[in-house]
Amino acid sequence: MIRAIGLALAALLLAAPAGAAPRAQVTSAAMRDEVIYHIFFRSFRDSNGDRIGDLEGLTAGLNDIKALGVTSLLLTPIQPSPYYHNYFATDFAGIDPAYGTMEDFHAFVRAAHARGLRVYLDEEFQYVAEGHPWLTSSRGRPGAPFGRYILYDRPKTNEEPEPFLGVPAWPGHDGRWIGISMVNLKSPAVRAYFARLLVHWVDPHGDGSLRDGVDGFRIDHMMDDLDDKHRLTDLFADFWAPIFSAIRARNPAARIIAEQADWGPGDAWLTRGGADMVFAFPLRFALEKMDKTAIVKALRASGDAPEGQSRILFLENHDLDRFVSVVGDDRRKARIGAALTLLMRGTPSIYYGQELGMRGRIDPRVKSDGAHIGLREAYRWSGDLEATGSAIWYRTDATAWTNRFNRSNDGVSLAEERDRPDSLYTFYRTLLVLRAARPELRQGDQRILCDDDSTAVCVLRSMGGRRVLVLANSGAAPVRPNLPAMGQGWTDLLDGDRAVDPMAIELPPYGMRVLGAG
């Protein structure tokens, strides 16, 4: 059924899940206490000199991740796949051999948990790549056991698997054309398989201890009607709900993150899809434009999630241009983006290297998945891009390597920024220290002030007698925020707690301030 690397796991998947010890239910407050660090796995840290990020490398980097001030890790897929990004798997239960072994994975999870870090896995079950045993063992073979696992256009003879987005084969960055077929998510056997699989990732020893288990999942490209083809419909209720129920029965504290496929507000994924968290795409797009009206509207929506749920506030991910590149390398705008995600109501997420100001854009000239390599370049541990540990796997791709966005000694690396008071990394750390220290930034109310036609974005976070006021100028001209009476006792939280009068502040172009009282 699956490759040799997953044979031991396969045996466990055949057994029904055992009972679990009760765990606390997920609350919105718990999710707002989180700060997610989103890692493109292949590019993070290499441990063995092959220039491919791996589990031992990631484990070795956990102290640096923890030092930034995050609480959770979200990994892009680690399953075997013919694609460098590991979406479109050939073995849902295995681990890409380039990344390590299942033992390495369990060691990583233990190390992360020992540091108080939660672990989320990114999962995409809707498709298989050419080479997956479900496809290879059933295609053109009537009555094959796994024929019902693939969505065949001619199911009686198991011929013509329904292709991904109607295209039979897709080009990889290495020049190969690889078929991608849709999985038959309407099959009860398929649903049962994935329920057992995810329960196993949560409780790998099957004893209810949750030892070495992950803390939740990101569901990629989640839809109720997959790809709007009207063939795999009502998936929220018929496919995802039973799987999520199985996960929560084993670990009630497990959390489900849905990537809403339309990149919209995500309301249906919260109300009907059963997800705990969705992504605040409208806020990301508003910040990209520095459009105050859109920013205010998005902040109101992103801070308003039902109890037990939250929205993830982010600037970057593996599918979108790096924010620093989007704003033309303007570090003032980069700081505004950081403040209006990390200090707002919701669950912040940082894409690896974002805190350093790593650059990257999609290359529209490249007609393969190589177009996105610029968004997924090696994490910058050192000023020397080719230093030990740098996961520069893409140096074998002449186009990606020649056109790389991040280069040696460009000032954008952990080593170059860690001890610089004026670096973007230091700014991120400062904001995360504030978020951890001030409960109003995690759990407090959120009120939009300066709701006028000026370029001043003013957000008041409050809880009890404690307040934080975030002021940002989204425009290219100075602006004086039109604030209501704010009272006394305010200090500048980014300038040594120096006393300040909010009513006297004028923000320079793309300037920002963070004030505190109480």
C-alpha positions in Angstrom: 0.0 0.0 0.0 2.8 2.4 0.8 6.6 2.6 0.4 9.0 0.7 2.6 9.7 3.8 4.7 6.1 3.7 5.9 5.6 -0.1 6.3 5.8 0.1 10.1 3.3 2.9 10.1 1.0 1.0 7.7 0.5 -1.8 10.2 -0.6 0.7 12.8 -3.0 2.3 10.4 -4.9 -1.0 10.0 -5.9 -0.9 13.7 -8.7 1.1 15.1 -7.6 4.1 17.3 -7.4 3.4 21.1 -9.0 5.6 23.7 -7.4 8.8 24.8 -6.9 10.5 28.1 -9.1 13.7 28.4 -7.5 17.0 27.4 -8.5 20.6 27.8 -10.7 21.9 24.9 -9.3 24.5 22.6 -10.3 28.1 23.3 -9.9 31.3 21.4 -7.7 32.6 24.2 -5.3 29.7 23.8 -5.0 30.3 20.1 -4.4 34.0 20.6 -1.5 33.1 22.9 0.1 31.4 20.0 2.7 32.9 17.5 3.3 30.5 14.6 6.6 30.2 12.8 5.9 28.8 9.3 8.8 26.9 7.8 9.4 25.9 4.2 11.0 22.6 5.2 13.5 22.0 2.4 15.0 25.4 2.7 15.4 25.8 6.5 18.6 24.0 7.7 20.9 21.3 6.4 22.7 19.0 8.8 24.6 16.6 6.6 26.1 18.7 3.8 23.7 17.7 1.0 22.3 21.3 1.0 18.7 20.0 1.7 17.0 21.1 4.9 16.3 18.1 7.1 14.9 17.1 10.5 18.2 17.0 12.3 19.0 20.5 11.0 15.6 21.8 12.1 16.1 20.2 15.5 19.5 21.9 15.8 17.8 25.3 15.0 15.1 25.1 17.7 16.9 27.3 20.2 17.2 30.1 17.7 13.5 29.7 16.7 12.5 29.8 20.4 14.7 32.9 21.0 12.7 34.8 18.4 9.6 34.5 20.7 7.3 32.2 18.8 5.3 29.4 20.3 4.5 27.0 17.5 6.0 25.6 14.3 4.1 25.0 11.0 6.0 22.8 8.6 5.3 22.5 4.9 4.8 18.9 3.8 7.4 16.3 4.6 5.9 13.3 2.7 7.7 11.8 -0.3 6.8 13.6 -3.5 8.4 14.1 -7.0 8.0 17.8 -6.4 10.6 19.8 -4.3 7.8 21.4 -2.2 6.5 17.9 -1.2 2.9 18.7 -2.1 1.2 16.0 -4.2 2.5 13.0 -2.3 3.5 9.5 -3.4 3.2 8.2 0.2 0.9 10.0 2.7 2.3 8.0 5.6 6.0 8.4 5.0 8.8 11.0 5.3 10.9 12.2 2.3 14.2 10.2 2.8 16.1 13.4 2.1 14.6 14.8 5.3 15.4 11.9 7.6 13.5 9.0 9.2 10.5 8.6 11.4 12.8 8.3 14.3 14.3 11.7 13.4 10.8 13.1 13.2 9.9 11.8 16.7 13.2 13.2 18.1 12.4 16.6 16.5 8.8 16.6 18.1 10.2 15.7 21.5 12.8 18.5 21.2 10.2 21.0 20.1 7.8 20.0 23.0 10.7 20.2 25.5 11.0 23.9 24.5 7.3 24.6 24.7 6.8 24.7 21.0 3.7 23.2 19.4 4.1 21.4 16.0 1.7 21.5 13.1 2.0 19.5 9.9 0.8 20.7 6.5 -1.4 18.1 4.8 -2.8 17.9 1.3 -4.9 14.7 0.7 -6.9 15.8 -2.3 -4.4 14.6 -4.9 -1.7 12.0 -5.5 1.3 12.4 -7.8 2.3 9.9 -10.4 4.0 7.0 -8.6 1.6 6.8 -5.7 0.7 3.1 -5.1 -3.1 3.8 -5.1 -2.7 5.0 -8.7 0.0 2.6 -10.0 -1.7 -0.5 -8.6 -5.2 0.3 -10.0 -4.9 2.3 -13.2 -6.3 0.2 -16.1 -7.0 -2.7 -13.8 -10.8 -3.3 -13.3 -11.6 -4.4 -9.7 -8.2 -3.4 -8.3 -8.5 -2.9 -4.5 -7.3 0.8 -4.7 -9.4 1.7 -7.7 -12.0 3.3 -5.4 -9.3 5.5 -3.9 -8.8 7.4 -7.1 -11.4 9.5 -8.9 -11.5 7.8 -12.3 -13.5 9.2 -15.1 -14.1 5.6 -16.2 -14.5 3.8 -12.9 -15.6 0.4 -14.3 -12.2 0.0 -15.9 -10.2 2.3 -13.6 -9.1 4.5 -16.5 -8.6 8.2 -17.1 -7.9 9.5 -13.5 -9.4 13.0 -13.1 -6.5 15.4 -13.4 -5.6 18.3 -11.1 -7.3 21.4 -12.5 -7.9 19.6 -15.7 -4.3 19.3 -16.7 -2.9 15.7 -17.0 0.7 16.5 -16.2 2.5 19.4 -14.6 6.1 20.5 -15.0 8.6 20.4 -12.2 11.5 22.7 -11.8 13.9 19.9 -12.8 12.3 19.4 -16.2 10.1 16.4 -15.4 6.4 16.4 -16.3 4.5 14.6 -13.5 0.9 13.6 -13.5 -1.4 14.6 -10.6 -4.7 12.9 -10.0 -7.6 13.6 -7.8 -8.3 11.3 -4.8 -11.9 10.0 -4.4 -12.8 11.8 -1.2 -16.3 10.4 -1.4 -15.0 6.9 -0.7 -15.6 5.8 2.9 -12.4 3.8 2.7 -10.4 6.9 1.8 -12.0 8.9 4.6 -11.3 6.1 7.1 -7.7 5.9 5.9 -7.0 9.6 6.4 -8.8 9.6 9.8 -6.5 6.8 11.0 -3.5 8.5 9.5 -4.0 11.8 11.2 -4.9 10.2 14.5 -1.6 8.3 14.2 0.4 11.5 13.7 -1.3 12.9 16.8 -0.7 9.7 18.9 2.0 7.7 17.1 2.3 5.1 19.9 -1.4 4.4 19.8 -1.7 4.4 23.6 -3.4 7.7 24.2 -0.3 9.3 25.7 0.1 11.6 22.7 3.9 11.1 23.2 5.9 12.2 20.1 2.6 13.4 18.5 1.9 16.6 16.6 -0.4 19.2 17.9 -2.5 19.8 14.8 -2.6 20.2 11.1 -2.9 22.7 8.3 -5.2 21.6 5.6 -4.0 22.9 2.2 -6.4 24.0 -0.5 -9.5 23.1 1.6 -12.8 23.3 -0.3 -16.3 22.1 0.1 -16.6 21.4 -3.6 -13.2 20.4 -4.7 -11.9 22.6 -7.5 -15.6 23.6 -8.2 -16.0 20.5 -10.4 -19.2 19.4 -8.7 -17.9 15.9 -8.4 -16.6 15.9 -4.9 -19.2 18.0 -3.0 -20.3 18.5 0.6 -16.8 17.7 1.7 -17.0 19.9 4.8 -19.7 17.6 6.3 -19.0 14.3 4.6 -15.2 14.2 4.5 -13.6 16.7 6.8 -16.0 16.7 9.8 -15.5 12.9 10.5 -11.7 13.2 10.2 -11.6 16.3 12.5 -13.8 14.5 15.0 -11.5 11.5 15.1 -8.5 13.8 15.7 -10.3 15.7 18.5 -11.5 12.4 20.1 -7.9 11.4 20.5 -6.6 14.9 21.5 -9.2 17.5 22.3 -6.5 20.2 22.3 -5.4 19.5 18.7 -6.0 22.4 16.4 -7.0 22.5 12.7 -5.8 25.3 10.4 -7.6 25.6 7.1 -6.2 27.3 4.1 -9.3 28.6 2.5 -8.8 27.9 -1.1 -10.4 31.1 -2.3 -8.0 33.3 -0.1 -11.0 35.2 1.1 -12.2 35.9 4.7 -12.7 32.2 5.4 -16.0 32.5 7.3 -17.5 29.3 5.8 -14.4 27.3 6.9 -15.0 28.4 10.5 -18.8 28.1 10.5 -19.3 25.0 8.3 -15.8 23.6 7.7 -15.0 22.8 11.3 -11.6 24.5 11.3 -10.2 26.2 14.4 -8.2 28.8 12.5 -8.2 30.3 9.0 -5.9 32.8 7.4 -6.6 36.5 7.3 -5.8 37.0 3.6 -7.7 40.3 3.3 -5.4 41.9 5.9 -2.3 40.7 4.0 -3.6 42.2 0.8 -4.5 45.5 2.5 -1.1 45.9 4.1 0.5 45.2 0.8 -1.2 48.3 -0.6 -0.8 50.4 2.5 -4.5 51.2 2.0 -5.9 52.5 5.3 -9.6 51.9 4.5 -8.8 48.3 3.5 -6.5 47.8 6.5 -9.2 49.0 9.0 -11.9 46.8 7.4 -9.6 43.8 7.5 -8.5 44.4 11.1 -12.1 44.6 12.2 -12.9 41.3 10.5 -9.7 39.5 11.5 -10.2 40.3 15.2 -13.8 39.0 15.2 -13.8 35.2 15.2 -16.3 33.0 17.0 -15.3 31.6 20.4 -13.1 28.6 20.1 -11.7 29.9 16.8 -9.2 32.5 15.5 -7.8 34.1 12.4 -4.1 33.8 11.5 -2.5 37.2 10.9 0.3 37.0 8.4 2.4 38.9 5.9 4.1 36.0 4.0 3.7 32.4 3.1 5.2 30.0 0.6 2.7 31.1 -2.1 3.0 34.9 -1.9 5.8 37.4 -2.7 8.0 38.3 0.3 6.6 41.4 2.0 9.9 43.3 1.9 10.0 42.8 -1.9 6.4 43.8 -2.3 6.9 47.1 -0.5 10.1 47.9 -2.5 12.6 47.2 0.3 11.1 50.0 2.4 11.8 48.9 6.0 9.4 51.5 7.3 6.5 49.7 5.6 8.0 46.4 6.8 7.8 47.6 10.4 4.2 48.7 9.9 3.3 45.3 8.5 4.9 43.6 11.5 3.2 45.7 14.1 -0.3 45.4 12.4 0.0 41.6 12.5 2.0 40.8 15.6 0.2 43.2 17.9 -3.4 42.7 16.7 -6.2 40.4 17.9 -5.8 37.0 16.4 -3.0 34.5 15.9 0.2 35.9 14.4 2.3 33.9 11.9 5.8 34.6 10.7 7.1 32.9 7.6 10.7 31.8 8.1 13.1 34.6 7.2 10.4 37.3 7.3 11.9 38.5 10.5 15.2 39.1 8.7 13.7 40.9 5.7 14.4 38.1 3.3 13.5 39.0 -0.3 11.7 37.0 -2.9 9.1 37.1 -5.7 7.4 34.7 -8.0 9.1 34.6 -11.4 6.4 34.9 -14.1 8.9 33.8 -16.8 9.3 30.3 -15.3 6.5 27.9 -16.4 6.9 25.3 -13.7 6.9 25.1 -9.9 10.3 26.7 -10.1 8.6 30.0 -10.4 8.1 30.0 -6.7 11.6 29.1 -5.6 12.3 32.8 -5.0 9.8 32.7 -2.1 11.4 29.6 -0.7 15.1 30.3 -0.7 17.5 29.1 2.1 17.0 30.6 5.6 19.9 33.0 6.2 21.8 31.7 9.2 25.0 33.4 8.1 26.2 36.3 6.0 27.7 33.7 3.7 24.9 32.1 1.7 27.1 29.0 1.1 28.1 28.5 4.8 27.6 25.1 6.5 24.0 24.5 7.2 22.6 26.7 4.4 19.9 24.7 2.6 20.7 26.0 -0.9 19.3 22.9 -2.7 18.2 25.1 -5.6 21.8 25.9 -6.7 21.4 23.0 -9.1 18.6 25.0 -10.9 20.5 27.4 -13.1 17.7 29.9 -13.4 16.8 30.0 -9.7 20.4 30.2 -8.6 21.3 32.9 -11.1 18.3 35.0 -10.2 18.3 34.3 -6.4 17.1 37.2 -4.3 19.2 36.6 -1.2 23.0 36.8 -1.6 26.0 36.6 0.6 26.8 39.6 2.8 23.6 41.5 1.9 23.0 42.4 5.5 20.0 40.0 5.7 20.9 37.1 8.0 20.5 36.0 11.6 24.3 36.4 12.2 24.3 40.0 10.8 21.1 41.1 12.5 20.9 39.4 15.9 23.0 41.9 17.8 22.1 45.0 15.8 19.6 47.3 17.7 18.3 48.8 14.5 17.8 45.5 12.6 14.4 44.2 11.4 15.1 41.0 13.4 15.5 43.0 16.6 12.3 44.9 15.9 10.4 41.6 15.5 11.9 40.3 18.8 10.9 43.5 20.5 7.3 43.2 19.3 7.1 39.6 20.4 8.5 40.4 23.8 5.7 43.0 24.1 3.1 40.6 23.0 4.2 38.0 25.6 4.5 40.5 28.4 1.3 42.4 27.9 -1.9 40.3 28.1 -3.9 43.0 26.4 -2.0 42.4 23.2 -3.0 38.7 23.3 -6.4 38.7 24.9 -7.6 42.2 25.1 -10.3 44.1 23.2 -9.4 45.7 19.9 -10.9 49.1 19.0 -10.2 51.1 15.9 -9.6 54.8 16.5 -8.9 57.6 13.9 -11.7 56.2 11.8 -11.5 59.1 9.3 -10.1 59.8 5.8 -6.6 60.5 7.1 -3.7 58.0 6.6 -3.4 57.3 10.3 -4.2 53.8 11.4 -4.9 53.8 15.2 -5.6 50.6 17.1 -6.3 50.5 20.9 -5.8 47.2 22.6 -7.1 47.1 26.2 -7.7 44.7 29.0 -8.7 45.8 32.5 -6.6 48.9 33.2 -3.9 48.0 30.7 -3.8 49.6 27.3 -1.6 49.6 24.2 -2.0 52.1 21.4 -0.5 51.2 18.0 -0.2 54.2 15.6 0.9 53.8 12.0 1.0 56.2 9.1 0.0 54.4 5.9 0.8 57.5 3.7 3.8 59.3 2.2 3.1 62.6 4.0 3.2 63.3 7.8 0.0 62.9 9.7 -1.2 63.8 13.2 -3.6 61.1 14.4 -7.1 62.5 15.4 -7.4 60.7 18.7 -10.1 61.0 21.3 -9.0 62.0 24.8 -6.6 59.3 25.9 -5.8 60.2 29.5 -2.5 60.2 31.2 0.4 57.8 31.9 1.4 56.8 28.4 4.9 55.7 27.6 6.7 54.8 24.4 7.1 51.1 24.5 9.7 51.1 21.6 11.8 53.9 23.2 12.7 52.9 26.7 9.3 53.6 28.2 9.8 57.3 27.8 6.8 59.4 28.8 4.7 60.6 25.9 1.5 62.4 25.2 -0.5 60.6 22.4 -2.3 63.8 21.5 1.0 65.6 20.6 2.3 62.9 18.2 2.9 63.5 14.5 3.8 60.5 12.5 6.3 60.9 9.7 5.7 59.2 6.3 5.2 55.5 7.0 6.1 56.1 10.6 4.7 54.2 13.6 4.6 54.3 17.4 3.6 51.8 20.0 2.5 53.3 23.3 1.5 51.7 26.6 -0.4 52.7 29.7 -1.2 50.8 32.9 
